[in-house]
Amino acid sequence: AIRNLKSKIIKFKIKTVMFRFAHPELLYLLIIIPLLIVFYVVARIRKKKAIAEFGSPELLSTLMPLQSYKRETLKFILVLIALFFVILGVAGPQFGSKLQQVKKEGVELIIALDVSNSMMAQDIKPSRLDAAKQAISRMVEKLSDDKVGLIVFAGDAYVQLPITTDYSSAKLFLSGINTDIVPIQGTAIGTAIDLAAKSFTPDTEASKAIIVITDGENHQDDAIAAAKAAREKGIYVHTIGMGLAQGGPIPEKGNPGQYMRDGSGNPIISKLDEETLKEIAKAGEGIFVRASNSNVGLNTLLDEIDRMDKTLLEERVFSDYAEKYQYFLIMALIFVLLDFMVLGRKNKNFLKINIFGSETKSVGTNR
């Protein structure tokens, strides 16, 4: 019995939670109702004062037998209620009644992005890092059922975004990436690959791939061994080389137009370490792509990922929401019709009816 009670409570909570407005910002229009009430009260007070200047209320009641303040107030209340339901209706009330299990087929993909200072070189326009971020953003827009994660690395590696299907969050986190996000400088590609291999969804048979985007310079660990270890776990490792053969100087932070220099005062030229990146991709049974000013290469890798075996990915979402605005608009229409049916003045034909048979005239009464 206790178990059944708990089950009923859980179901009740689900049903109460599954209500929302498609356009909740329109609910701010409800502030019109108290403003109209204030306006109506002020108008009534002024009207009574104006009438009082012409004579006593008893005398004016005799002169205006059909006048009914109660009916005016009732009509005003009916209009307010109709307006209330109209606002709720246009806000788009939706009720959900089903916990639907959505099944998707896709792969899991983690992007390891180099954020070392050398990624600010401008041989790839507008800079290596900015070009990579733009390409990742465009790639995320093309994903549909795949899961994506994001790791940033320089001298160390950090998870910027855990593996997810929330592509909007991926683009949001991506926009905040810069070279200051990792405090230790360097290019620890192996550390990034190791961290990425540990960041996939545990206990899943989904196909997995790591894309390392870097210039490959100053690698300070055994990235090739890390790629081999990842492949032994069933993870493919692809690399994208950011930079041109001639390389480019590294801009100095805070000094536009100035570049980082070595001990001799010469500008430091950052060049792509293509051979290392090819070896890493070979160890991870992936492919290497060299970026250029016209193409970073993510589209090529995306085609490669599309050829990977798709695995059934599963997640539960509340998705069965039904539009119920029509019921609120019907209620609004009912109160509008009631407003039309209620006359603002008394019916003079009713005033002639004397159910008690008295000869007393009811002209002076105020009903």
C-alpha positions in Angstrom: 0.0 0.0 0.0 2.9 2.4 0.8 4.5 1.6 -2.5 1.3 2.3 -4.4 0.9 5.6 -2.5 4.5 6.6 -3.4 3.7 5.7 -7.0 0.6 7.9 -7.0 2.6 10.8 -5.4 5.3 10.6 -8.1 2.7 10.5 -10.9 1.0 13.5 -9.4 4.3 15.5 -9.2 5.0 14.7 -12.8 1.6 15.9 -14.0 1.8 19.1 -12.0 5.3 19.9 -13.3 4.3 19.3 -16.9 2.6 22.6 -17.4 4.2 25.6 -19.1 3.5 28.7 -21.2 4.9 28.8 -24.7 5.3 32.6 -24.3 5.6 33.4 -20.6 6.8 36.9 -21.3 3.3 37.8 -22.3 2.0 37.2 -18.8 3.5 40.6 -17.9 0.3 42.0 -19.7 -1.6 40.9 -16.6 -0.4 44.1 -14.9 -3.1 45.9 -17.1 -5.8 44.4 -14.9 -4.9 46.2 -11.6 -4.3 49.4 -13.6 -7.8 49.2 -15.1 -9.2 48.6 -11.6 -7.5 51.7 -10.2 -8.7 53.7 -13.2 -12.3 52.5 -12.8 -12.3 53.3 -9.0 -11.0 56.8 -9.7 -13.5 57.3 -12.5 -16.4 56.2 -10.2 -15.4 58.5 -7.4 -15.2 61.5 -9.8 -18.5 60.6 -11.3 -20.2 60.5 -7.9 -18.7 63.9 -7.0 -19.9 65.4 -10.3 -23.5 64.0 -9.8 -23.5 65.2 -6.2 -23.1 68.8 -7.4 -26.5 68.6 -9.1 -28.5 67.6 -6.1 -29.1 64.9 -3.4 -28.7 61.2 -4.3 -32.4 60.5 -3.5 -33.6 63.2 -5.9 -31.3 62.1 -8.7 -32.4 58.5 -8.1 -36.0 59.6 -8.9 -34.9 61.5 -12.0 -32.7 58.6 -13.2 -34.8 55.5 -12.3 -33.0 53.3 -14.9 -29.5 54.1 -13.6 -27.7 51.1 -11.9 -24.2 51.4 -10.5 -24.2 47.7 -9.5 -24.8 46.7 -13.1 -22.0 48.9 -14.3 -19.6 47.3 -11.8 -20.7 43.8 -12.8 -20.1 44.5 -16.5 -16.7 45.9 -15.6 -15.8 42.8 -13.6 -16.9 40.5 -16.5 -14.7 42.5 -18.9 -11.7 42.1 -16.6 -12.3 38.3 -16.3 -12.5 38.1 -20.1 -9.3 40.0 -20.4 -7.6 37.8 -17.9 -8.4 34.6 -19.9 -7.4 36.3 -23.2 -3.9 37.1 -21.8 -3.5 33.5 -20.5 -4.6 32.2 -23.9 -2.2 34.3 -25.9 0.7 33.2 -23.5 0.2 29.7 -24.9 -0.7 27.4 -22.1 0.6 23.8 -22.7 -0.1 20.7 -20.7 2.1 17.6 -20.9 0.8 14.2 -20.0 3.4 11.8 -21.2 7.0 10.9 -20.3 8.3 10.0 -23.7 11.5 8.0 -24.3 13.4 9.4 -27.2 15.9 7.1 -28.9 18.7 8.5 -31.1 21.4 7.0 -33.2 24.8 8.7 -33.2 28.4 8.8 -32.1 30.2 10.5 -29.2 32.7 13.2 -30.2 35.1 15.2 -28.0 37.0 18.2 -29.4 40.3 19.0 -27.7 41.2 22.6 -28.5 44.7 24.1 -28.0 44.5 27.5 -26.3 48.2 28.1 -25.9 49.6 31.5 -26.8 50.9 30.2 -30.2 47.3 29.7 -31.3 47.0 33.5 -31.4 49.4 33.6 -34.5 47.6 35.1 -37.5 48.9 33.1 -40.3 45.4 31.6 -40.2 42.9 34.5 -40.3 41.7 36.1 -38.1 43.9 33.9 -35.8 44.4 30.2 -35.4 42.2 30.1 -32.3 39.4 32.2 -33.7 39.4 30.3 -36.9 39.2 27.0 -35.0 36.3 28.3 -32.8 34.4 29.5 -35.9 34.8 26.1 -37.5 33.7 24.2 -34.4 30.6 26.4 -34.1 29.7 25.6 -37.7 30.3 21.9 -37.1 28.1 21.9 -34.0 25.3 23.4 -36.1 25.4 20.4 -38.4 25.2 17.8 -35.6 21.8 16.2 -35.0 21.8 13.1 -32.9 25.5 12.9 -31.9 26.9 13.8 -28.5 29.7 16.4 -28.3 32.1 17.4 -25.5 34.8 20.1 -25.3 38.3 20.1 -23.7 40.7 23.0 -23.7 44.4 22.5 -23.1 47.8 24.3 -23.1 50.3 23.2 -20.4 47.4 21.2 -18.8 44.0 20.1 -19.9 40.5 20.8 -18.6 37.0 19.8 -19.4 35.2 22.8 -20.7 31.9 21.1 -21.6 31.0 17.5 -20.6 29.6 15.2 -23.3 26.1 16.4 -24.2 23.5 16.7 -26.9 22.8 20.3 -25.8 24.3 22.1 -28.8 23.3 25.5 -27.7 25.3 25.1 -24.5 28.3 23.9 -26.6 28.2 27.1 -28.7 27.8 29.1 -25.5 30.9 27.6 -23.8 32.8 27.8 -27.0 32.3 31.6 -27.3 34.0 32.1 -23.9 37.3 30.3 -24.7 40.5 32.3 -24.9 44.2 31.8 -24.2 43.7 32.9 -20.5 41.4 30.0 -19.7 44.3 27.7 -19.0 46.9 29.3 -16.6 49.8 27.0 -17.5 51.3 27.6 -21.0 52.6 24.8 -23.2 51.1 22.2 -25.5 50.2 19.1 -23.5 48.6 17.1 -26.3 49.0 13.8 -24.6 47.3 15.0 -21.4 44.4 16.3 -23.5 44.0 13.0 -25.2 44.1 11.1 -21.9 41.5 13.4 -20.4 39.2 13.2 -23.4 39.4 9.4 -23.3 38.1 9.5 -19.7 35.4 12.0 -20.5 33.1 9.8 -22.7 29.9 8.4 -21.4 30.9 5.3 -19.2 29.6 1.9 -20.0 28.3 2.7 -23.5 29.0 1.0 -26.8 28.7 4.2 -28.8 31.4 4.9 -31.4 33.8 7.5 -30.0 36.3 9.9 -31.6 38.6 12.6 -30.4 39.5 15.6 -32.6 42.7 17.4 -31.5 42.9 21.0 -32.9 46.4 22.4 -32.4 49.6 23.8 -34.0 51.5 20.9 -32.4 54.3 23.0 -31.1 56.1 22.5 -27.8 54.4 19.1 -27.0 55.6 18.2 -23.6 54.4 14.6 -23.2 54.1 11.4 -25.2 51.0 12.3 -27.3 51.6 9.3 -29.6 51.4 6.9 -26.7 48.3 8.6 -25.5 46.7 8.2 -28.9 47.6 4.5 -29.0 46.1 4.0 -25.5 42.9 5.7 -26.6 42.6 3.5 -29.7 43.0 0.4 -27.6 39.9 1.6 -25.8 38.0 1.8 -29.1 38.5 5.6 -29.6 39.6 7.1 -32.8 42.0 10.1 -32.6 42.0 12.7 -35.4 44.2 15.8 -35.6 43.8 19.2 -37.3 47.0 21.2 -37.8 46.4 25.0 -37.2 49.1 27.0 -39.0 50.8 27.5 -42.3 54.2 26.2 -43.4 55.9 29.6 -43.1 54.3 30.1 -39.6 53.6 33.5 -38.1 54.6 35.7 -35.1 52.7 35.5 -31.8 50.9 38.7 -30.9 51.8 40.2 -27.5 48.9 40.5 -25.1 47.7 44.0 -24.4 50.0 45.6 -27.1 48.3 45.7 -30.4 50.7 45.4 -33.3 53.5 44.1 -31.1 54.8 40.5 -31.1 56.5 38.2 -28.6 60.3 38.2 -28.9 63.1 35.8 -27.9 66.1 36.7 -25.8 67.8 38.2 -28.8 64.9 40.5 -29.5 63.7 38.7 -32.6 60.0 38.0 -33.1 59.1 34.4 -32.1 57.7 32.6 -35.2 55.3 29.8 -34.5 55.2 27.0 -37.1 53.0 24.0 -37.5 54.5 20.7 -36.4 52.8 18.7 -39.1 54.9 15.5 -38.7 54.0 15.1 -35.0 50.3 15.6 -35.7 50.4 13.0 -38.5 52.1 10.5 -36.1 49.4 11.1 -33.5 46.6 10.6 -36.0 48.3 7.4 -37.3 48.6 6.0 -33.8 44.9 6.8 -33.1 43.9 5.3 -36.5 42.4 8.6 -37.4 43.2 11.2 -40.1 45.3 14.4 -40.2 43.9 17.5 -41.8 46.0 20.7 -42.4 44.0 23.9 -41.9 44.2 26.8 -44.4 42.7 30.2 -44.6 39.8 28.9 -46.7 39.1 25.7 -44.8 39.9 24.5 -41.3 39.2 20.9 -42.1 36.4 20.0 -39.7 34.0 19.3 -42.5 36.4 16.6 -43.8 36.5 15.0 -40.4 32.7 15.3 -40.0 32.4 13.2 -43.2 34.7 10.7 -41.7 32.7 10.6 -38.5 29.5 10.2 -40.4 30.9 6.9 -41.8 31.4 5.6 -38.2 29.0 3.0 -36.9 26.0 4.7 -35.3 25.0 3.4 -31.9 21.6 3.8 -30.2 21.8 6.7 -27.8 19.0 7.0 -25.3 17.6 9.9 -23.2 14.3 10.6 -21.6 12.5 13.9 -22.1 9.1 15.4 -21.5 8.0 16.0 -25.1 4.2 15.5 -25.3 2.9 19.0 -24.7 -0.5 19.9 -26.0 -1.7 23.4 -26.8 -4.7 24.4 -24.6 -5.0 28.1 -25.4 -8.4 27.4 -27.0 -10.0 26.6 -23.6 -8.9 30.0 -22.2 -10.1 31.9 -25.3 -13.5 30.1 -25.0 -13.8 31.2 -21.4 -12.9 34.7 -22.5 -15.7 34.6 -25.1 -18.2 33.4 -22.5 -17.5 36.3 -20.3 -17.7 38.7 -23.2 -21.1 37.3 -24.1 -22.2 37.7 -20.5 -21.1 41.3 -20.6 -23.3 41.9 -23.6 -26.3 40.1 -21.9 -26.0 42.3 -18.8 -27.6 45.7 -19.5 -25.9 48.7 -18.2 -29.3 50.1 -17.1 -32.4 48.6 -15.6 -35.1 47.3 -17.9 -38.0 49.7 -17.8 -40.5 46.8 -18.6 -39.4 45.1 -15.4 -40.0 48.2 -13.3 -43.8 48.0 -14.2 -44.1 44.5 -12.7 -45.7 44.6 -9.2 -45.8 41.0 -7.9 -47.4 42.1 -4.6 -50.3 43.8 -6.2 -49.5 47.1 -4.4 -50.2 50.4 -6.0 -46.9 51.7 -4.8 -44.8 52.8 -7.8 -41.3 51.4 -8.1 -40.1 54.3 -10.1 -38.0 55.7 -7.3 -36.4 52.4 -6.3 -32.8 51.8 -7.2 -32.3 48.1 -8.0 
